[in-house]
Amino acid sequence: MRTLLQFSVALSLSGSLFAQYPALTLPPDGNNQKASVTQFIGPVKVTIDYASPAVRDRRGQIWGKLVPYGMTDLGFRGGKLSPWRGGANENTVFTISDPVEIEGQALPAGQYGLHLIPGQDEWTVIFSNNATAWGSFFYDDSQDALRVKVKPAKHAYREWLTYEFTTRRPAEATAELQWEELAVPFNIKVDNVNEIYVGKLRHELTGAAGFNPHAYDQAAQFCVKAGVHL
């Protein structure tokens, strides 16, 4: 144990020991606790994983200051400008089990790094194909899967940065970033909910459910009600 401590101290003094090494289970850097929110839109699973910073004594100093408007020089990669990571520490990650539309634009199923370009009157929400980077330090716009424009809105005070699904319907939902006194919503729509249900039913009926006549009956009832064919 003494040898291990001496080695750690030596690394610290040499500047080689990071505040949070990815392979170790340690408290999150800056006490920005990890959080996750999941919402189903019909059969489609949508999850946002993020690290949640607090306002603390910085009320009135978040937007345009701690989180600057526009792209920012993070002091890395020779001054190349980067968007905001939409949280703290690692990438904020947006995962969808099936294709959806974000603000009317198609986004395939998959896992995406979620980044944002803040503005006083308009924000850009970016879905990057790189979902494993550390924050926005390695952001490359050539890896963008989708960009959409959205409008921010005033919101009741939120001490901790939070993502919520504020509108929920059978085929769509609104995801919303909320922090301090601001909210940034973006619409998620599933254009073919019933087709996805049918695809899942077809697959499930090739398994154990396919030996149960009640499963076929329930699947048939759904198809009649939805006006689709199995």
Contacts in CASP RR format, 6 or more apart in sequence:
PFRMAT RR
TARGET T0000
AUTHOR 0000-0000-0000
METHOD contacts of the structure
MODEL  1
MRTLLQFSVALSLSGSLFAQYPALTLPPDGNNQKASVTQFIGPVKVTIDY
ASPAVRDRRGQIWGKLVPYGMTDLGFRGGKLSPWRGGANENTVFTISDPV
EIEGQALPAGQYGLHLIPGQDEWTVIFSNNATAWGSFFYDDSQDALRVKV
KPAKHAYREWLTYEFTTRRPAEATAELQWEELAVPFNIKVDNVNEIYVGK
LRHELTGAAGFNPHAYDQAAQFCVKAGVHL
8 17 0 8 1.000
11 17 0 8 1.000
19 29 0 8 1.000
19 30 0 8 1.000
20 26 0 8 1.000
20 27 0 8 1.000
20 28 0 8 1.000
20 29 0 8 1.000
20 89 0 8 1.000
28 34 0 8 1.000
28 51 0 8 1.000
28 88 0 8 1.000
28 89 0 8 1.000
29 88 0 8 1.000
29 89 0 8 1.000
30 53 0 8 1.000
30 88 0 8 1.000
30 89 0 8 1.000
32 51 0 8 1.000
32 52 0 8 1.000
32 53 0 8 1.000
32 54 0 8 1.000
32 87 0 8 1.000
32 88 0 8 1.000
32 89 0 8 1.000
33 51 0 8 1.000
33 52 0 8 1.000
34 49 0 8 1.000
34 50 0 8 1.000
34 51 0 8 1.000
34 52 0 8 1.000
35 49 0 8 1.000
35 50 0 8 1.000
35 51 0 8 1.000
35 52 0 8 1.000
35 162 0 8 1.000
35 163 0 8 1.000
36 47 0 8 1.000
36 48 0 8 1.000
36 49 0 8 1.000
36 50 0 8 1.000
37 47 0 8 1.000
37 48 0 8 1.000
37 163 0 8 1.000
37 164 0 8 1.000
37 165 0 8 1.000
38 45 0 8 1.000
38 46 0 8 1.000
38 47 0 8 1.000
38 48 0 8 1.000
39 46 0 8 1.000
39 165 0 8 1.000
39 168 0 8 1.000
39 173 0 8 1.000
39 175 0 8 1.000
40 46 0 8 1.000
41 100 0 8 1.000
41 168 0 8 1.000
41 169 0 8 1.000
41 170 0 8 1.000
41 171 0 8 1.000
41 172 0 8 1.000
41 173 0 8 1.000
41 188 0 8 1.000
41 189 0 8 1.000
41 190 0 8 1.000
41 193 0 8 1.000
42 170 0 8 1.000
42 171 0 8 1.000
42 190 0 8 1.000
42 193 0 8 1.000
42 196 0 8 1.000
42 197 0 8 1.000
43 97 0 8 1.000
43 98 0 8 1.000
43 193 0 8 1.000
43 196 0 8 1.000
43 197 0 8 1.000
43 200 0 8 1.000
44 96 0 8 1.000
44 97 0 8 1.000
44 98 0 8 1.000
44 100 0 8 1.000
44 190 0 8 1.000
44 193 0 8 1.000
44 196 0 8 1.000
45 95 0 8 1.000
45 96 0 8 1.000
45 97 0 8 1.000
45 98 0 8 1.000
46 94 0 8 1.000
46 95 0 8 1.000
46 96 0 8 1.000
46 97 0 8 1.000
46 100 0 8 1.000
46 165 0 8 1.000
46 173 0 8 1.000
46 175 0 8 1.000
46 188 0 8 1.000
47 93 0 8 1.000
47 94 0 8 1.000
47 95 0 8 1.000
48 92 0 8 1.000
48 93 0 8 1.000
48 94 0 8 1.000
48 95 0 8 1.000
48 114 0 8 1.000
48 163 0 8 1.000
48 175 0 8 1.000
49 92 0 8 1.000
49 93 0 8 1.000
49 95 0 8 1.000
50 86 0 8 1.000
50 87 0 8 1.000
50 88 0 8 1.000
50 92 0 8 1.000
50 93 0 8 1.000
50 114 0 8 1.000
50 161 0 8 1.000
50 163 0 8 1.000
51 87 0 8 1.000
51 88 0 8 1.000
51 89 0 8 1.000
51 90 0 8 1.000
51 92 0 8 1.000
52 87 0 8 1.000
52 88 0 8 1.000
52 160 0 8 1.000
52 161 0 8 1.000
52 162 0 8 1.000
53 87 0 8 1.000
53 88 0 8 1.000
53 160 0 8 1.000
53 161 0 8 1.000
53 179 0 8 1.000
54 159 0 8 1.000
54 160 0 8 1.000
54 161 0 8 1.000
55 62 0 8 1.000
55 158 0 8 1.000
55 159 0 8 1.000
55 160 0 8 1.000
55 179 0 8 1.000
55 180 0 8 1.000
58 66 0 8 1.000
59 180 0 8 1.000
60 180 0 8 1.000
62 179 0 8 1.000
62 180 0 8 1.000
62 182 0 8 1.000
63 69 0 8 1.000
63 118 0 8 1.000
63 180 0 8 1.000
63 182 0 8 1.000
64 118 0 8 1.000
64 119 0 8 1.000
64 120 0 8 1.000
67 84 0 8 1.000
67 118 0 8 1.000
68 84 0 8 1.000
68 118 0 8 1.000
69 118 0 8 1.000
69 119 0 8 1.000
69 120 0 8 1.000
70 83 0 8 1.000
70 117 0 8 1.000
70 118 0 8 1.000
70 119 0 8 1.000
71 81 0 8 1.000
71 82 0 8 1.000
71 83 0 8 1.000
71 117 0 8 1.000
72 81 0 8 1.000
72 82 0 8 1.000
72 83 0 8 1.000
72 84 0 8 1.000
73 79 0 8 1.000
73 80 0 8 1.000
73 81 0 8 1.000
73 82 0 8 1.000
74 82 0 8 1.000
74 136 0 8 1.000
74 137 0 8 1.000
76 82 0 8 1.000
76 137 0 8 1.000
77 137 0 8 1.000
77 138 0 8 1.000
82 115 0 8 1.000
82 136 0 8 1.000
82 137 0 8 1.000
82 139 0 8 1.000
83 115 0 8 1.000
83 116 0 8 1.000
83 117 0 8 1.000
83 124 0 8 1.000
83 126 0 8 1.000
83 136 0 8 1.000
83 139 0 8 1.000
84 115 0 8 1.000
84 116 0 8 1.000
84 117 0 8 1.000
84 118 0 8 1.000
84 136 0 8 1.000
85 91 0 8 1.000
85 92 0 8 1.000
85 115 0 8 1.000
85 135 0 8 1.000
85 136 0 8 1.000
86 92 0 8 1.000
86 114 0 8 1.000
86 115 0 8 1.000
86 116 0 8 1.000
86 161 0 8 1.000
86 177 0 8 1.000
87 161 0 8 1.000
88 161 0 8 1.000
89 134 0 8 1.000
89 135 0 8 1.000
90 134 0 8 1.000
90 135 0 8 1.000
91 113 0 8 1.000
91 114 0 8 1.000
91 130 0 8 1.000
91 131 0 8 1.000
91 132 0 8 1.000
91 133 0 8 1.000
91 134 0 8 1.000
91 135 0 8 1.000
92 113 0 8 1.000
92 114 0 8 1.000
92 115 0 8 1.000
92 135 0 8 1.000
93 111 0 8 1.000
93 112 0 8 1.000
93 113 0 8 1.000
93 114 0 8 1.000
93 131 0 8 1.000
94 111 0 8 1.000
94 112 0 8 1.000
94 113 0 8 1.000
94 114 0 8 1.000
94 127 0 8 1.000
94 131 0 8 1.000
95 110 0 8 1.000
95 111 0 8 1.000
95 112 0 8 1.000
95 131 0 8 1.000
96 107 0 8 1.000
96 109 0 8 1.000
96 110 0 8 1.000
96 188 0 8 1.000
97 109 0 8 1.000
97 110 0 8 1.000
98 109 0 8 1.000
98 190 0 8 1.000
98 196 0 8 1.000
99 106 0 8 1.000
99 107 0 8 1.000
99 108 0 8 1.000
99 109 0 8 1.000
100 106 0 8 1.000
100 107 0 8 1.000
100 188 0 8 1.000
100 189 0 8 1.000
100 190 0 8 1.000
100 191 0 8 1.000
101 107 0 8 1.000
101 188 0 8 1.000
101 189 0 8 1.000
101 190 0 8 1.000
101 191 0 8 1.000
102 125 0 8 1.000
102 127 0 8 1.000
102 146 0 8 1.000
102 148 0 8 1.000
102 186 0 8 1.000
102 187 0 8 1.000
102 188 0 8 1.000
102 189 0 8 1.000
103 125 0 8 1.000
103 148 0 8 1.000
103 149 0 8 1.000
103 150 0 8 1.000
103 186 0 8 1.000
103 187 0 8 1.000
104 148 0 8 1.000
104 187 0 8 1.000
104 189 0 8 1.000
105 146 0 8 1.000
105 148 0 8 1.000
106 146 0 8 1.000
107 127 0 8 1.000
107 145 0 8 1.000
107 146 0 8 1.000
108 145 0 8 1.000
111 131 0 8 1.000
112 127 0 8 1.000
112 128 0 8 1.000
112 129 0 8 1.000
112 131 0 8 1.000
112 145 0 8 1.000
113 126 0 8 1.000
113 127 0 8 1.000
113 128 0 8 1.000
113 129 0 8 1.000
113 130 0 8 1.000
113 131 0 8 1.000
113 133 0 8 1.000
114 125 0 8 1.000
114 126 0 8 1.000
114 127 0 8 1.000
114 128 0 8 1.000
115 125 0 8 1.000
115 126 0 8 1.000
115 128 0 8 1.000
115 136 0 8 1.000
115 139 0 8 1.000
116 123 0 8 1.000
116 124 0 8 1.000
116 125 0 8 1.000
116 126 0 8 1.000
116 177 0 8 1.000
116 184 0 8 1.000
117 123 0 8 1.000
117 124 0 8 1.000
117 126 0 8 1.000
118 152 0 8 1.000
119 152 0 8 1.000
121 151 0 8 1.000
121 152 0 8 1.000
122 149 0 8 1.000
122 150 0 8 1.000
122 151 0 8 1.000
122 152 0 8 1.000
123 149 0 8 1.000
123 150 0 8 1.000
123 151 0 8 1.000
123 152 0 8 1.000
123 184 0 8 1.000
124 147 0 8 1.000
124 148 0 8 1.000
124 149 0 8 1.000
124 150 0 8 1.000
125 147 0 8 1.000
125 148 0 8 1.000
125 149 0 8 1.000
125 150 0 8 1.000
125 184 0 8 1.000
125 186 0 8 1.000
126 144 0 8 1.000
126 146 0 8 1.000
126 147 0 8 1.000
127 144 0 8 1.000
127 145 0 8 1.000
127 146 0 8 1.000
127 147 0 8 1.000
128 139 0 8 1.000
128 140 0 8 1.000
128 143 0 8 1.000
128 144 0 8 1.000
128 145 0 8 1.000
129 143 0 8 1.000
129 144 0 8 1.000
129 145 0 8 1.000
130 138 0 8 1.000
130 139 0 8 1.000
130 140 0 8 1.000
130 143 0 8 1.000
133 139 0 8 1.000
148 186 0 8 1.000
150 184 0 8 1.000
150 185 0 8 1.000
150 186 0 8 1.000
151 185 0 8 1.000
152 182 0 8 1.000
152 183 0 8 1.000
152 184 0 8 1.000
153 182 0 8 1.000
153 183 0 8 1.000
153 184 0 8 1.000
153 185 0 8 1.000
154 181 0 8 1.000
154 182 0 8 1.000
154 183 0 8 1.000
155 178 0 8 1.000
155 181 0 8 1.000
155 182 0 8 1.000
155 183 0 8 1.000
156 181 0 8 1.000
157 180 0 8 1.000
157 181 0 8 1.000
158 178 0 8 1.000
158 179 0 8 1.000
158 180 0 8 1.000
158 181 0 8 1.000
160 179 0 8 1.000
161 177 0 8 1.000
161 178 0 8 1.000
161 179 0 8 1.000
162 177 0 8 1.000
162 178 0 8 1.000
162 179 0 8 1.000
163 175 0 8 1.000
163 176 0 8 1.000
163 177 0 8 1.000
163 178 0 8 1.000
164 175 0 8 1.000
164 176 0 8 1.000
164 178 0 8 1.000
165 173 0 8 1.000
165 174 0 8 1.000
165 175 0 8 1.000
165 176 0 8 1.000
166 174 0 8 1.000
166 175 0 8 1.000
166 176 0 8 1.000
166 185 0 8 1.000
167 173 0 8 1.000
167 174 0 8 1.000
170 193 0 8 1.000
171 189 0 8 1.000
171 190 0 8 1.000
171 191 0 8 1.000
171 193 0 8 1.000
172 187 0 8 1.000
172 188 0 8 1.000
172 189 0 8 1.000
172 190 0 8 1.000
173 187 0 8 1.000
173 188 0 8 1.000
174 185 0 8 1.000
174 186 0 8 1.000
174 187 0 8 1.000
174 188 0 8 1.000
175 185 0 8 1.000
175 186 0 8 1.000
175 188 0 8 1.000
176 183 0 8 1.000
176 184 0 8 1.000
176 185 0 8 1.000
176 186 0 8 1.000
177 183 0 8 1.000
177 184 0 8 1.000
177 185 0 8 1.000
178 184 0 8 1.000
190 196 0 8 1.000
194 226 0 8 1.000
194 227 0 8 1.000
194 228 0 8 1.000
195 228 0 8 1.000
197 222 0 8 1.000
197 226 0 8 1.000
197 228 0 8 1.000
198 223 0 8 1.000
198 228 0 8 1.000
198 229 0 8 1.000
198 230 0 8 1.000
201 219 0 8 1.000
201 222 0 8 1.000
201 230 0 8 1.000
202 230 0 8 1.000
204 210 0 8 1.000
204 215 0 8 1.000
205 215 0 8 1.000
205 216 0 8 1.000
205 219 0 8 1.000
209 215 0 8 1.000
210 216 0 8 1.000
219 230 0 8 1.000
220 230 0 8 1.000
223 229 0 8 1.000
223 230 0 8 1.000
END
